[in-house]
Amino acid sequence: MQSKPTSRPPVFKPPSRGWRTYAWSVRLLWWSVLFVWALVAMAALTLHVWIAPRMLDWRSDIEAVASQALDLKVSIGNLETISSGWLPSLEVTDLVLRNSSDQEVLHLPRVLVSLSPTSLLTLSLDRIDIDRPLIELSRDSDGHIRMAGLSLGDAQPSALADWFWSQPAVFIHHGRVRWVDHVQALPAVEFEEVNVVMRNGLRSHDWRIDASPPPEWGERLSLQGRFNQPLLSRHASDMQSWDGQAYAALTRVDMAPIKPYLSFTGVDLLQTGQGWLRLWTQVNQGKLISHTWIWICKTCVGKRLRKPRLWCCATSMDGFNTKHGAMVWARTFAAKAWP
């Protein structure tokens, strides 16, 4: 009588050290992701339940913190939270900035601040929308250019400028920009329907500006820029470290009413006439290396164009011809320094 063979239990080979390390890493990654999202969910719940209903009560505290951070006196007319998504948005109305002399330098009728899970983790804002602001650009009696009362020629970056150029996304809708020259006896000029899109990264600054000039100047214009700065730069607003390009396009422009407003720059590039203009500039370490412009004048045929008088620039003629009843004038300039 034969004995029945006994069955042996299966023998499993223990996983190798590499597989154990891989499995441990995957578990750690999943737990880390779960922990991060738990923090975001708790932050969102805190914003909706605890912070949002009390936002108006903390207005004075917010004004004090913002004033200290921006080195300006900040006053807020009203605060309101909008719970339209997973994270609430903050609507600020009548936001006013004043300098040390208590002079109003900027008034924003409405500002909408949006948050995102990423912005919560980095303690920043996700998006800023500014509606219908009025921004004044001026040249004071000393020849300094100022925007909203703040000098644009300051060598040291300001806290306000650093904060502004560090925001991931800034949008300006239906704004107005007024240019006032206190040196020349010229009327103030106002640009309407100014729309701005600005996106800032860790070391990048991309922006686009579209505006409608006065009707006698021409049609809508567009300005675009793409710049980078060193990764370890301490100040986002340190334009002396910026590298990049800028582009300007004017679909239809009349140089006759514009030229008086450009006389203080010392540049006399174009003759009086109507046409369209394209301009490309190259910037390296905050200095203008070169710029190329193309001017197609539809009313300059038969006129003799004078040689441009340039400040700090050397010139080389790239092209000159007439086509379809218009005069095409193209030049490239190699600049020595940013003006």
PAPABA-580618 format. One record per residue (C-alpha): z, y, x. Coordinates in steps of 0.05 Angstrom, whole numbers, padded with zeros to 5 digits, always signed. Each point is the difference from the previous one (the first is absolute). Example, Ala and Ser with C-alpha at 12.3 -4.5 7.8 and 13.67 -1.06 7.14 Angstrom:
BEGIN
+00156-00090+00246-00013+00069+00027
***
This chain:
BEGIN
+00000+00000+00000-00023+00065+00031+00046+00060+00002-00024+00064-00032-00013+00054+00052+00049+00057-00004-00029+00071-00010+00020+00051+00052+00015+00072-00020-00054+00049+00022+00014+00036+00064-00014+00075-00001-00013+00035+00065+00042+00062+00006-00042+00065+00001-00014+00030+00066+00036+00061+00026-00061+00043-00014-00003-00020-00074+00075+00013-00008-00008+00069+00030-00059+00014-00045+00038-00022-00063+00060+00042+00020-00044+00061+00012-00034-00008-00069+00068-00005-00035+00025+00061+00038-00063+00039-00019+00006-00017-00074+00074+00018-00002-00015+00065+00036-00054+00018-00051+00046-00018-00057+00056+00042+00030-00046+00060+00009-00026-00003-00071+00072-00008-00026+00017+00064+00036-00060+00035-00031+00019-00025-00069+00071+00024+00009-00025+00068+00024-00047+00005-00060+00056-00018-00048+00046+00051+00032-00053+00054-00006-00012-00015-00074+00072-00010-00021+00042+00043+00046-00040+00053+00036-00054+00021-00049+00047+00020-00058+00042+00042+00048-00056+00033+00039+00008+00068-00034+00075+00000+00015-00015-00008+00074-00050+00057+00003+00045+00045+00043+00013-00057+00049-00074-00015+00005-00015+00073+00013+00052+00001+00056-00026-00063+00033-00073+00024-00005+00018+00069+00027+00034-00031+00060-00057-00048+00014-00055+00052-00007+00037+00058+00031-00018+00042-00061+00037+00020-00063-00022-00047-00056+00011+00014-00073-00021-00047-00058-00011+00023-00071+00004-00068-00034+00003-00074+00017-00025-00056-00045-00010-00074+00011-00061-00036-00028+00010-00075-00010-00073-00020-00010+00001-00059+00048+00044-00048+00038+00026+00058+00042+00014+00069-00031-00036+00063+00022+00033+00068+00009-00030+00063-00030+00021+00065+00031-00018+00066-00033+00005+00070+00029+00013-00021+00071+00010+00062+00043+00007+00006+00076+00031+00063+00031+00006+00019+00073+00061+00026+00037-00014+00071-00027+00003-00029-00071-00074+00014-00011-00038-00049-00043-00051-00035+00044-00024-00054-00048+00004-00014-00075-00022-00067-00028-00002-00003-00077+00000-00076-00003+00011-00055+00051-00001-00074-00017+00033-00046+00051-00016-00075-00004+00036-00059+00032-00022-00070+00018+00034-00062+00028-00026+00017+00069+00026+00071-00004+00068-00025-00020+00003-00046+00060-00022+00057+00047+00043+00053-00036-00061+00044-00012-00045+00021-00058-00062-00037-00022-00040+00058-00029+00007+00074-00014-00042+00035-00054+00001+00076-00002-00031+00034-00061-00029+00070-00001+00034+00032+00060-00016+00069+00025-00001+00002+00076-00009+00065+00038-00034+00003+00068+00007+00067+00034-00009+00037+00066+00058+00046+00013-00002+00067+00036+00012-00036+00067-00060-00045-00010+00039-00064-00014-00026-00049-00052+00052-00021-00051-00001-00051-00055+00051+00009-00055+00036+00049+00045+00006-00050+00057-00035+00015+00066-00054-00051+00018+00002+00021+00073+00070-00024+00015+00001-00044+00063+00060-00040-00024-00011-00048-00059+00045+00015-00059+00040-00049-00042-00041+00017-00062-00066-00013+00036+00026-00066+00030+00022-00023-00069-00066+00020-00032-00044-00035+00051+00042-00063-00004-00010-00012-00075-00046-00059-00014-00040+00035-00055-00002+00072-00024-00046+00024-00056-00010+00072-00024-00035+00010-00067-00032+00063-00027+00033+00046+00051-00017+00070+00022-00002+00028+00071+00001+00076+00011-00021+00032+00066+00030+00068+00015-00017+00039+00063+00051+00055+00013-00039+00026+00060-00068+00010-00030-00010+00041-00063-00032-00057-00039+00015-00025-00070+00040-00064-00006-00042-00062-00010+00021-00058-00044-00026-00071+00001+00008-00038-00066+00002-00073-00021+00027-00020+00068+00009-00075+00004+00031-00032+00061+00006-00074+00019+00043-00015+00061+00019-00068+00028+00046-00008+00060+00013-00063+00038+00043-00018+00060-00047+00039+00046-00057+00022-00046-00012+00062-00042-00060-00001-00048-00013+00056-00049-00052+00030-00046-00002+00068-00033-00048+00020-00055+00001+00072-00026-00041+00049-00040-00009+00067+00036-00015+00066-00035-00067-00005-00038-00033+00051+00045+00016-00042+00061-00034-00063-00024+00014-00068-00031+00055-00050+00011+00018-00017+00072+00030-00063+00032+00043-00007+00063+00018-00068+00030+00041-00020+00060+00021-00065+00034+00050+00005+00057+00045-00045+00041+00060+00014+00044+00039-00041+00052+00042-00056-00029+00063+00024+00033-00008+00073-00020+00066+00029-00023-00029+00051-00048-00053-00017-00052-00019+00074-00004-00012+00008+00075-00074+00017-00006-00005+00011+00076-00001-00076+00006-00052-00013-00054-00068-00031+00013-00055-00005-00052-00056+00032-00038-00009+00050-00056-00060+00012-00045-00018+00056-00047-00056+00003-00052-00022+00060-00040-00054-00018-00050-00022+00072-00015+00028+00059+00038-00015+00074+00006+00021+00026+00068-00004+00074-00018+00068+00004-00037+00033-00051+00047-00015+00031+00068+00050+00059-00007+00057-00049-00010-00018-00038+00064-00006+00060+00044+00071-00006+00027-00016-00068+00030-00051+00031+00047-00054-00050-00022-00068+00024-00023-00037-00064-00009-00045+00012-00059-00045+00054-00026+00003+00027-00070-00035-00047-00048+00007-00054-00052-00004-00075+00013+00045-00058+00017+00045-00014+00059+00027-00063+00034+00052+00002+00056+00029-00056+00044+00057+00011+00049+00031-00045+00052+00073+00010+00020+00036-00031+00059+00074+00011+00014+00001+00058-00049-00058+00035+00035-00069+00011-00028-00049-00037+00045-00064+00014-00037-00028+00017-00067-00070-00008-00029-00026+00038-00060-00064-00001-00039-00020+00061-00040-00060-00004-00047-00016+00069-00024-00047+00006-00059-00004+00077+00003-00006+00009+00076-00074-00017+00008-00036+00055+00038+00065+00028+00028+00016-00002+00073+00068-00032+00012+00043+00032+00053+00034-00042+00052+00071-00015-00023+00057+00034+00035+00051-00054+00015+00072+00006+00023+00020-00049+00055-00060-00044-00014-00062-00023+00037-00062-00014-00042-00061-00044+00002-00056+00002-00050-00012-00067-00035-00052+00016-00052-00038+00057-00032-00056-00007-00051-00022+00018-00070-00011-00050-00056-00018+00008-00073+00007+00076+00003+00069-00003+00032+00024+00014+00070+00040-00055+00034+00047+00022+00055+00042-00052+00037+00045+00010+00060+00053-00037+00039+00057+00036+00034+00046-00025+00055+00066+00037-00008+00051+00011+00054+00062+00003-00042+00025+00003-00071+00001+00072-00023
***
